[in-house]
Amino acid sequence: MAANNSQPIRYYIAPQVFDHFPGYFRAVVLARGVANIPSPAELISLLRAAEEHARRQLDGQDITAHARISAWREAYRSLGIKPAEYRPSMEAMLRRVLNGRQLPAINALVDIGNIVSLRHLLPVGGHAIDGLQADIALRPAHGREVFIPFVSGQPEHPEAGEFIFAEADTVLTRRWTWRQSSHTMTTLDTSDIEFNVDALPPVSQADAAAACREISELTARFCGGQMSVHVLSRENPSIRLRD
């Protein structure tokens, strides 16, 4: 369904998130007017190089002891989520790579997010925003929202209090950074996208800014478009996506 372009749309993080995690922030890259494409050989080579980079970074290490992984595992535990059962997306992807498996090439925008995530060991999630109809937010669930998993396609509801990323009552991501739905899936038709770069201490704003620069540069190089970078934090919890 096409978006109602006359309707203002806001992107915000609820205060309860910062109450739990005062040092948390989310850097956001907005890319508008992009032309998504099947990943060319050059981009796939960058993906393979990012996989090797991650393997070298963690060679011989216990993945759960790495500061950028353990921070998310501890955050999940503090919310009552078992990280061995619901792995943060960054950890799940990294385990796959460390086991010697290659990530599939999906399309340019998806692969760019994965490349930067592996290079920086940061959660990076991309959401198409062409068709947004309402505000999007990272917030606690009330439990009546609807999430459609990729695999089963069967609707489910988040637990009350669970951190979700949602457009109104449609869940885009469950358990903060765990699993995305198909609602804002990035396809070859995507022309506007927002990339989330999630950061918990010890990650600094400079660390996240470096990741955002790479997302912007790679997106402009392979898909064109206009980029802007924003930071959502306790001090600045909201931005406008459309006035």
Buried (B, 14 or more C-beta within 10 A) or exposed (E): EEBEEEEEBBBBBEEEBBEEBEBBBBBBBBBBEBEBBEBEEEBBEBBBEBBEBBBEBBEEEEBEEBEBBBBBBEBBEEBEBEBEEBBBBBBEBBEEBBEEEEBEBBBBBBBBBBBBBBBBBBBBBBBBBBBBEBBBBBBBBEEEBBBBBEEEEEEEBBEEEBBBBBBEEBBBBBBBBBBBBEBBBBEEEBBBBBBBBBBBEEBEEEBBBBBBBBBBEBBBEBBEBEBEBBBBBBEEBEBEBBE
